[in-house]
Amino acid sequence: MSDTPQKRALKNYRKRLNQRGIARFEVLGLDADRRLIRSLATRLCCTLQHLRRPAEDGRDTQRLAPVALNMIVAAIAEANGCTIVTGNERDFAGLKILNPLRAAN
């Protein structure tokens, strides 16, 4: 029993991704959640690429858990067009932000 050319191509594609250290995920979700899933995937990819670069002070790896939670909040806000009320503008760059600390000054 031989593999079809499509199966071989898919197998080779996944092998090349694995060699590069990249995992490919397929997500099943509702059409209503499509923007949320895409936003979260994009933010996750960008954040992980940033954290692969070593920081001079070594603090980036310590920030991974809080940043991951902020990515989820950011993706939900982006998908639903919400404004985020926070003093942490760095993790929510590119979104509508209301910084109460800045408004008070």
N, CA, C and O atoms as a MOPAC input file, in Angstrom:
PM7 MOZYME 1SCF
protein

 N      0.84200 1    -1.17700 1     0.00000 1
 C      0.00000 1     0.00000 1     0.00000 1
 C      0.88700 1     1.24100 1     0.00000 1
 O      1.65700 1     1.46400 1     0.93500 1
 N      0.77600 1     2.03800 1    -1.04400 1
 C      1.64000 1     3.21400 1    -1.15700 1
 C      0.88700 1     4.48100 1    -0.75200 1
 O     -0.33600 1     4.57200 1    -0.85600 1
 N      1.66400 1     5.44200 1    -0.29300 1
 C      1.09200 1     6.74500 1     0.04000 1
 C      0.81400 1     7.52000 1    -1.23700 1
 O      1.52400 1     7.38800 1    -2.23400 1
 N     -0.22300 1     8.32000 1    -1.18500 1
 C     -0.50100 1     9.20000 1    -2.31200 1
 C      0.47600 1    10.36800 1    -2.25000 1
 O      1.05300 1    10.63100 1    -1.19500 1
 N      0.67300 1    11.07300 1    -3.36600 1
 C      1.56800 1    12.23400 1    -3.34900 1
 C      1.13800 1    13.28800 1    -2.31300 1
 O      1.98700 1    13.94000 1    -1.70500 1
 N     -0.15600 1    13.45100 1    -2.11700 1
 C     -0.63500 1    14.42700 1    -1.13900 1
 C     -0.24100 1    14.03300 1     0.28400 1
 O      0.17100 1    14.88000 1     1.07600 1
 N     -0.37100 1    12.74200 1     0.60300 1
 C      0.00300 1    12.27500 1     1.94200 1
 C      1.50600 1    12.43100 1     2.17300 1
 O      1.93600 1    12.82700 1     3.25700 1
 N      2.29900 1    12.11700 1     1.15100 1
 C      3.75200 1    12.28200 1     1.28200 1
 C      4.12000 1    13.74500 1     1.46400 1
 O      4.97200 1    14.07800 1     2.28800 1
 N      3.48000 1    14.61600 1     0.70000 1
 C      3.76200 1    16.05100 1     0.81300 1
 C      3.40600 1    16.57100 1     2.20100 1
 O      4.16600 1    17.34000 1     2.78900 1
 N      2.26400 1    16.15800 1     2.72300 1
 C      1.85300 1    16.58200 1     4.06100 1
 C      2.81500 1    16.05500 1     5.11800 1
 O      3.17400 1    16.77000 1     6.05400 1
 N      3.23000 1    14.80100 1     4.96500 1
 C      4.17500 1    14.19900 1     5.90800 1
 C      5.51300 1    14.95100 1     5.88300 1
 O      6.08800 1    15.22200 1     6.93700 1
 N      6.00400 1    15.28400 1     4.70000 1
 C      7.25600 1    16.02900 1     4.57500 1
 C      7.12900 1    17.44600 1     5.13700 1
 O      8.05600 1    17.95200 1     5.76900 1
 N      5.99500 1    18.07300 1     4.90800 1
 C      5.74500 1    19.42200 1     5.44100 1
 C      5.79600 1    19.41600 1     6.96600 1
 O      6.44400 1    20.26500 1     7.57800 1
 N      5.10900 1    18.45400 1     7.57000 1
 C      5.10400 1    18.36500 1     9.03700 1
 C      6.49300 1    18.03200 1     9.57800 1
 O      6.87700 1    18.51100 1    10.64500 1
 N      7.23200 1    17.22600 1     8.85700 1
 C      8.59300 1    16.87500 1     9.27200 1
 C      9.48600 1    18.11600 1     9.26200 1
 O     10.25800 1    18.33900 1    10.19400 1
 N      9.37500 1    18.93100 1     8.18700 1
 C     10.18100 1    20.15800 1     8.10600 1
 C      9.81200 1    21.13700 1     9.22400 1
 O     10.69200 1    21.77000 1     9.80600 1
 N      8.52400 1    21.26300 1     9.52300 1
 C      8.10700 1    22.12700 1    10.62700 1
 C      8.69600 1    21.64000 1    11.94300 1
 O      9.18400 1    22.43500 1    12.74600 1
 N      8.64800 1    20.34600 1    12.15700 1
 C      9.17100 1    19.76200 1    13.38300 1
 C     10.67500 1    20.00100 1    13.51300 1
 O     11.16600 1    20.28000 1    14.60700 1
 N     11.40300 1    19.89300 1    12.40800 1
 C     12.84900 1    20.13700 1    12.43000 1
 C     13.16300 1    21.57900 1    12.78700 1
 O     14.19200 1    21.85400 1    13.40400 1
 N     12.29200 1    22.50000 1    12.40700 1
 C     12.48100 1    23.92200 1    12.71600 1
 C     11.95000 1    24.27800 1    14.10400 1
 O     12.06500 1    25.42500 1    14.53600 1
 N     11.37700 1    23.31000 1    14.79600 1
 C     10.85400 1    23.57500 1    16.13400 1
 C      9.50300 1    24.24800 1    16.12100 1
 O      9.13100 1    24.91700 1    17.08600 1
 N      8.76500 1    24.08100 1    15.04300 1
 C      7.46300 1    24.72700 1    14.91200 1
 C      6.37900 1    23.66400 1    14.99100 1
 O      6.45600 1    22.62600 1    14.33300 1
 N      5.38400 1    23.93600 1    15.79500 1
 C      4.23900 1    23.03600 1    15.88700 1
 C      3.08700 1    23.65000 1    15.10700 1
 O      2.89100 1    24.86500 1    15.13300 1
 N      2.34400 1    22.82900 1    14.42800 1
 C      1.18200 1    23.28800 1    13.67400 1
 C     -0.05200 1    22.79300 1    14.39000 1
 O     -0.20300 1    21.59900 1    14.64900 1
 N     -0.93100 1    23.72300 1    14.70600 1
 C     -2.13600 1    23.36800 1    15.42800 1
 C     -3.35900 1    23.65200 1    14.57400 1
 O     -3.40600 1    24.63300 1    13.83200 1
 N     -4.32800 1    22.79500 1    14.69000 1
 C     -5.61300 1    23.02300 1    14.05500 1
 C     -6.62700 1    23.21900 1    15.16300 1
 O     -6.69900 1    22.42700 1    16.10300 1
 N     -7.40400 1    24.27300 1    15.04700 1
 C     -8.36500 1    24.61200 1    16.09100 1
 C     -9.76300 1    24.55300 1    15.50100 1
 O    -10.03400 1    25.14700 1    14.45700 1
 N    -10.63600 1    23.84200 1    16.17000 1
 C    -12.03300 1    23.81300 1    15.78000 1
 C    -12.79800 1    24.74700 1    16.70400 1
 O    -12.65300 1    24.68500 1    17.92500 1
 N    -13.59900 1    25.59800 1    16.12300 1
 C    -14.37000 1    26.53100 1    16.93300 1
 C    -15.56700 1    27.03600 1    16.16400 1
 O    -15.74200 1    26.74500 1    14.98100 1
 N    -16.37300 1    27.78500 1    16.84800 1
 C    -17.55000 1    28.38200 1    16.22400 1
 C    -17.13900 1    29.52100 1    15.30500 1
 O    -16.11000 1    30.15900 1    15.52800 1
 N    -17.93100 1    29.77700 1    14.28100 1
 C    -17.64400 1    30.89800 1    13.39100 1
 C    -17.59600 1    32.21100 1    14.16100 1
 O    -16.83400 1    33.11300 1    13.81300 1
 N    -18.40700 1    32.31700 1    15.20100 1
 C    -18.43700 1    33.54500 1    16.00400 1
 C    -17.11300 1    33.77900 1    16.72500 1
 O    -16.78900 1    34.91700 1    17.06400 1
 N    -16.35400 1    32.73000 1    16.96000 1
 C    -15.09000 1    32.84700 1    17.68800 1
 C    -13.88100 1    32.96400 1    16.76800 1
 O    -12.74800 1    33.00700 1    17.24700 1
 N    -14.09600 1    33.01500 1    15.47500 1
 C    -12.98900 1    33.03300 1    14.51500 1
 C    -12.03700 1    34.20600 1    14.74300 1
 O    -10.82000 1    34.02100 1    14.74800 1
 N    -12.58100 1    35.41400 1    14.93200 1
 C    -11.71900 1    36.58200 1    15.17200 1
 C    -10.92400 1    36.42100 1    16.46300 1
 O     -9.74600 1    36.77500 1    16.52300 1
 N    -11.57200 1    35.88700 1    17.49400 1
 C    -10.89700 1    35.68000 1    18.77700 1
 C     -9.73900 1    34.69500 1    18.62600 1
 O     -8.64200 1    34.95200 1    19.12000 1
 N     -9.96800 1    33.58900 1    17.95900 1
 C     -8.92600 1    32.57100 1    17.79800 1
 C     -7.76600 1    33.12200 1    16.97700 1
 O     -6.60500 1    32.90900 1    17.32600 1
 N     -8.06500 1    33.82100 1    15.90300 1
 C     -6.99500 1    34.40400 1    15.07600 1
 C     -6.20200 1    35.44700 1    15.84400 1
 O     -4.97500 1    35.48700 1    15.75900 1
 N     -6.89700 1    36.28800 1    16.59100 1
 C     -6.21400 1    37.32100 1    17.37400 1
 C     -5.31000 1    36.69000 1    18.42600 1
 O     -4.16800 1    37.11600 1    18.59900 1
 N     -5.80500 1    35.69200 1    19.12000 1
 C     -5.00800 1    35.02600 1    20.14500 1
 C     -3.79800 1    34.32600 1    19.52700 1
 O     -2.69600 1    34.40800 1    20.06900 1
 N     -3.98900 1    33.64800 1    18.41400 1
 C     -2.87600 1    32.95800 1    17.74900 1
 C     -1.81200 1    33.94500 1    17.29300 1
 O     -0.61900 1    33.68000 1    17.43700 1
 N     -2.22800 1    35.07400 1    16.74600 1
 C     -1.27600 1    36.09000 1    16.29500 1
 C     -0.48800 1    36.65100 1    17.46200 1
 O      0.73400 1    36.78200 1    17.38900 1
 N     -1.18700 1    36.98300 1    18.54200 1
 C     -0.51100 1    37.53500 1    19.71800 1
 C      0.42800 1    36.51400 1    20.35200 1
 O      1.52100 1    36.86500 1    20.79600 1
 N      0.01100 1    35.27300 1    20.39400 1
 C      0.84700 1    34.22600 1    20.96800 1
 C      2.12600 1    34.06600 1    20.15400 1
 O      3.21500 1    33.97500 1    20.71900 1
 N      2.00000 1    34.03300 1    18.84500 1
 C      3.15400 1    33.88400 1    17.96700 1
 C      4.13300 1    35.04100 1    18.15200 1
 O      5.33600 1    34.81500 1    18.28700 1
 N      3.63700 1    36.26300 1    18.15900 1
 C      4.49700 1    37.44300 1    18.31000 1
 C      5.18700 1    37.44300 1    19.66800 1
 O      6.37100 1    37.76600 1    19.76200 1
 N      4.46200 1    37.08700 1    20.70900 1
 C      5.03600 1    37.07600 1    22.05300 1
 C      6.10900 1    36.01300 1    22.18200 1
 O      7.16700 1    36.27200 1    22.75500 1
 N      5.85800 1    34.82600 1    21.66300 1
 C      6.85600 1    33.76800 1    21.75200 1
 C      8.10900 1    34.10300 1    20.96100 1
 O      9.21600 1    33.77100 1    21.38600 1
 N      7.95100 1    34.75900 1    19.81100 1
 C      9.12200 1    35.17500 1    19.04200 1
 C      9.92800 1    36.19600 1    19.82600 1
 O     11.15900 1    36.16300 1    19.80300 1
 N      9.25500 1    37.09700 1    20.51400 1
 C      9.94100 1    38.10700 1    21.32600 1
 C     10.67800 1    37.44800 1    22.49100 1
 O     11.81000 1    37.82300 1    22.79700 1
 N     10.04900 1    36.47200 1    23.14100 1
 C     10.65500 1    35.83900 1    24.30700 1
 C     11.79700 1    34.90500 1    23.94500 1
 O     12.59000 1    34.54400 1    24.81500 1
 N     11.90200 1    34.50600 1    22.68300 1
 C     13.03600 1    33.66800 1    22.27600 1
 C     14.32800 1    34.45900 1    22.28700 1
 O     15.41100 1    33.89500 1    22.44900 1
 N     14.21100 1    35.78300 1    22.11000 1
 C     15.40700 1    36.62200 1    22.15200 1
 C     15.75200 1    36.87600 1    23.62100 1
 O     14.89600 1    37.34400 1    24.37200 1
 N     16.97900 1    36.58100 1    24.04900 1
 C     17.31400 1    36.78100 1    25.45900 1
 C     17.32200 1    38.25900 1    25.82900 1
 O     17.85800 1    39.09300 1    25.09900 1
 N     16.73000 1    38.56400 1    26.95500 1
 C     16.73700 1    39.92900 1    27.46500 1
 C     18.03700 1    40.17200 1    28.21200 1
 O     18.63100 1    39.24900 1    28.76900 1
 N     18.47000 1    41.42300 1    28.21600 1
 C     19.70000 1    41.75900 1    28.91100 1
 C     19.57800 1    41.51500 1    30.41100 1
 O     20.53200 1    41.07200 1    31.05100 1
 N     18.42700 1    41.79900 1    30.96200 1
 C     18.26300 1    41.64500 1    32.41000 1
 C     17.64600 1    40.30500 1    32.79300 1
 O     17.50200 1    40.02100 1    33.98200 1
 N     17.26900 1    39.45400 1    31.79900 1
 C     16.73000 1    38.14200 1    32.08400 1
 C     15.30000 1    38.12900 1    32.59300 1
 O     14.82100 1    37.08700 1    33.03800 1
 N     14.60200 1    39.26100 1    32.53900 1
 C     13.26200 1    39.32700 1    33.11400 1
 C     12.17400 1    38.84400 1    32.16600 1
 O     11.07100 1    38.54400 1    32.62300 1
 N     12.43300 1    38.75800 1    30.88100 1
 C     11.37100 1    38.35700 1    29.94200 1
 C     10.81200 1    36.98300 1    30.25400 1
 O      9.60200 1    36.77500 1    30.16200 1
 N     11.67000 1    36.04000 1    30.62200 1
 C     11.16500 1    34.71100 1    30.91000 1
 C     10.31800 1    34.69300 1    32.17700 1
 O      9.42800 1    33.85300 1    32.30600 1
 N     10.57300 1    35.59100 1    33.10000 1
 C      9.77400 1    35.67200 1    34.32200 1
 C      8.39800 1    36.24400 1    34.03700 1
 O      7.47000 1    36.03900 1    34.81900 1
 N      8.25400 1    36.95400 1    32.93700 1
 C      6.98600 1    37.59700 1    32.60600 1
 C      6.07400 1    36.71300 1    31.76400 1
 O      4.97900 1    37.14800 1    31.40900 1
 N      6.47500 1    35.50400 1    31.43400 1
 C      5.71000 1    34.69300 1    30.49200 1
 C      4.28200 1    34.43000 1    30.95500 1
 O      3.35300 1    34.60500 1    30.16600 1
 N      4.07100 1    34.01800 1    32.19900 1
 C      2.71100 1    33.70600 1    32.67400 1
 C      1.80400 1    34.93700 1    32.66200 1
 O      0.69900 1    34.85400 1    32.12700 1
 N      2.21800 1    36.07000 1    33.22600 1
 C      1.34100 1    37.24700 1    33.16000 1
 C      1.07900 1    37.71200 1    31.73100 1
 O     -0.02300 1    38.15900 1    31.41400 1
 N      2.07900 1    37.60800 1    30.87600 1
 C      1.90100 1    38.02500 1    29.47800 1
 C      0.91800 1    37.10700 1    28.78200 1
 O      0.10600 1    37.56700 1    27.98100 1
 N      0.97600 1    35.81800 1    29.07200 1
 C      0.03800 1    34.87600 1    28.46500 1
 C     -1.39400 1    35.21400 1    28.86100 1
 O     -2.29200 1    35.17600 1    28.02000 1
 N     -1.61400 1    35.53800 1    30.11200 1
 C     -2.96000 1    35.93900 1    30.54800 1
 C     -3.38500 1    37.23900 1    29.87600 1
 O     -4.54100 1    37.38300 1    29.47800 1
 N     -2.46900 1    38.17600 1    29.74900 1
 C     -2.78800 1    39.44100 1    29.08200 1
 C     -3.09000 1    39.22500 1    27.60400 1
 O     -3.90400 1    39.94800 1    27.03100 1
 N     -2.44600 1    38.24000 1    26.97700 1
 C     -2.74000 1    37.93700 1    25.57300 1
 C     -4.18300 1    37.47800 1    25.41700 1
 O     -4.85600 1    37.84500 1    24.45400 1
 N     -4.65100 1    36.68500 1    26.35300 1
 C     -6.03600 1    36.20800 1    26.29100 1
 C     -6.99700 1    37.37900 1    26.43600 1
 O     -7.96700 1    37.48200 1    25.68600 1
 N     -6.73500 1    38.25900 1    27.39200 1
 C     -7.57400 1    39.44300 1    27.58500 1
 C     -7.54100 1    40.31300 1    26.33500 1
 O     -8.58300 1    40.78700 1    25.88100 1
 N     -6.35400 1    40.52600 1    25.77700 1
 C     -6.21500 1    41.35900 1    24.58300 1
 C     -6.96000 1    40.76400 1    23.39000 1
 O     -7.60900 1    41.49100 1    22.63800 1
 N     -6.87000 1    39.45900 1    23.21600 1
 C     -7.55200 1    38.81400 1    22.09200 1
 C     -9.06300 1    38.94500 1    22.22500 1
 O     -9.75500 1    39.20300 1    21.24000 1
 N     -9.57600 1    38.76800 1    23.43600 1
 C    -11.02200 1    38.91300 1    23.65900 1
 C    -11.45300 1    40.34900 1    23.39200 1
 O    -12.47200 1    40.58400 1    22.74200 1
 N    -10.68100 1    41.30800 1    23.89100 1
 C    -11.01800 1    42.72100 1    23.67500 1
 C    -10.96100 1    43.08100 1    22.19200 1
 O    -11.83400 1    43.78600 1    21.68600 1
 N     -9.93900 1    42.60000 1    21.50400 1
 C     -9.79200 1    42.89700 1    20.07200 1
 C    -10.93400 1    42.29000 1    19.26200 1
 O    -11.47900 1    42.94100 1    18.37100 1
 N    -11.29300 1    41.05800 1    19.56700 1
 C    -12.34600 1    40.37500 1    18.81700 1
 C    -13.70600 1    41.01800 1    19.02300 1
 O    -14.57200 1    40.94900 1    18.15100 1
 N    -13.89400 1    41.64500 1    20.18300 1
 C    -15.19600 1    42.22900 1    20.49700 1
 C    -15.21100 1    43.74700 1    20.44500 1
 O    -16.22900 1    44.36400 1    20.75900 1
 N    -14.08800 1    44.36400 1    20.05000 1
 C    -14.02800 1    45.81600 1    19.92100 1
 C    -14.12500 1    46.55200 1    21.24700 1
 O    -14.68900 1    47.64500 1    21.31100 1
 N    -13.58400 1    45.96600 1    22.30100 1
 C    -13.67300 1    46.56900 1    23.63400 1
 C    -12.46900 1    47.46200 1    23.93300 1
 O    -11.40700 1    47.31800 1    23.32700 1
 N    -12.65000 1    48.36800 1    24.85900 1
 C    -11.57000 1    49.19400 1    25.38300 1
 C    -11.04200 1    48.53000 1    26.64700 1
 O    -11.81700 1    48.07800 1    27.49000 1
 N     -9.72200 1    48.47400 1    26.77300 1
 C     -9.10300 1    47.86800 1    27.94700 1
 C     -8.72100 1    48.97000 1    28.92100 1
 O     -8.07000 1    49.94400 1    28.54600 1
 N     -9.12700 1    48.81200 1    30.16300 1
 C     -8.77500 1    49.76600 1    31.21400 1
 C     -7.61500 1    49.15600 1    31.98800 1
 O     -7.78600 1    48.18000 1    32.71800 1
 N     -6.42800 1    49.74400 1    31.82200 1
 C     -5.22700 1    49.19000 1    32.44200 1
 C     -4.12700 1    50.23900 1    32.51900 1
 O     -4.11600 1    51.20400 1    31.75500 1
 N     -3.22200 1    50.04000 1    33.43400 1
 C     -2.02400 1    50.85700 1    33.50100 1
 C     -0.87200 1    50.21200 1    32.74300 1
 O      0.20100 1    50.80300 1    32.62400 1
 N     -1.08500 1    49.02400 1    32.23700 1
 C     -0.06400 1    48.26400 1    31.52400 1
 C     -0.27300 1    48.43000 1    30.01900 1
 O     -0.91200 1    47.59400 1    29.38100 1
 N      0.25600 1    49.48700 1    29.46600 1
 C      0.04900 1    49.76700 1    28.04300 1
 C      0.93300 1    48.90200 1    27.14800 1
 O      0.60100 1    48.68600 1    25.98300 1
 N      2.03800 1    48.40900 1    27.66500 1
 C      2.97700 1    47.63900 1    26.84300 1
 C      2.36400 1    46.33200 1    26.33900 1
 O      2.51100 1    46.00200 1    25.16300 1
 N      1.68500 1    45.59100 1    27.20000 1
 C      1.12100 1    44.30000 1    26.79600 1
 C     -0.12900 1    44.43000 1    25.93500 1
 O     -0.58300 1    43.44900 1    25.34700 1
 N     -0.69000 1    45.64200 1    25.85700 1
 C     -1.93100 1    45.83100 1    25.10200 1
 C     -1.74700 1    46.82600 1    23.95000 1
 O     -2.70500 1    47.46500 1    23.51500 1
 N     -0.52800 1    46.94900 1    23.47000 1
 C     -0.23000 1    47.88000 1    22.38000 1
 C     -1.07400 1    47.55600 1    21.15500 1
 O     -1.27300 1    46.38900 1    20.81600 1
 N     -1.56000 1    48.58200 1    20.50600 1
 C     -2.35900 1    48.41200 1    19.30000 1
 C     -3.84600 1    48.29600 1    19.55900 1
 O     -4.62500 1    48.20100 1    18.61100 1
 N     -4.26500 1    48.30100 1    20.81900 1
 C     -5.68000 1    48.20900 1    21.16400 1
 C     -6.15400 1    49.52200 1    21.76600 1
 O     -5.35000 1    50.38200 1    22.12800 1
 N     -7.47000 1    49.66300 1    21.86800 1
 C     -8.02900 1    50.84000 1    22.54000 1
 C     -7.78800 1    50.67000 1    24.03800 1
 O     -8.26100 1    49.71300 1    24.65100 1
 N     -7.04400 1    51.61700 1    24.61800 1
 C     -6.68100 1    51.52800 1    26.03000 1
 C     -7.10400 1    52.79300 1    26.75100 1
 O     -6.94700 1    53.90100 1    26.23800 1
 N     -7.63900 1    52.61500 1    27.94300 1
 C     -7.91000 1    53.71800 1    28.85200 1
 C     -7.02600 1    53.48500 1    30.06900 1
 O     -7.24100 1    52.54300 1    30.83200 1
 N     -6.03000 1    54.35100 1    30.24600 1
 C     -5.09700 1    54.22200 1    31.36300 1
 C     -5.52600 1    55.16100 1    32.47500 1
 O     -5.31800 1    56.36900 1    32.36300 1
 N     -6.12700 1    54.64200 1    33.55800 1
 C     -6.60000 1    55.50700 1    34.63400 1
 C     -5.45400 1    56.19200 1    35.37600 1
 O     -5.64800 1    57.24800 1    35.97700 1
 N     -4.28000 1    55.60600 1    35.33800 1
 C     -3.12600 1    56.22700 1    36.00400 1
 C     -2.66800 1    57.45700 1    35.24600 1
 O     -2.25300 1    58.44400 1    35.85400 1
 N     -2.73800 1    57.40900 1    33.94600 1
 C     -2.33300 1    58.54200 1    33.11800 1
 C     -3.38400 1    59.65000 1    33.17200 1
 O     -3.04000 1    60.83200 1    33.18300 1
 N     -4.65200 1    59.27600 1    33.20600 1
 C     -5.73600 1    60.25400 1    33.24400 1
 C     -5.73600 1    61.02900 1    34.55100 1
 O     -6.16700 1    62.18100 1    34.59300 1
 N     -5.24800 1    60.39300 1    35.63600 1
 C     -5.26000 1    61.05000 1    36.94400 1
 C     -4.18900 1    62.13400 1    37.04400 1
 O     -4.32100 1    63.06100 1    37.84400 1
 N     -3.13500 1    62.02600 1    36.24200 1
 C     -2.04100 1    63.01200 1    36.33100 1
 C     -2.35500 1    64.27500 1    35.59100 1
 O     -1.54100 1    65.19800 1    35.57000 1

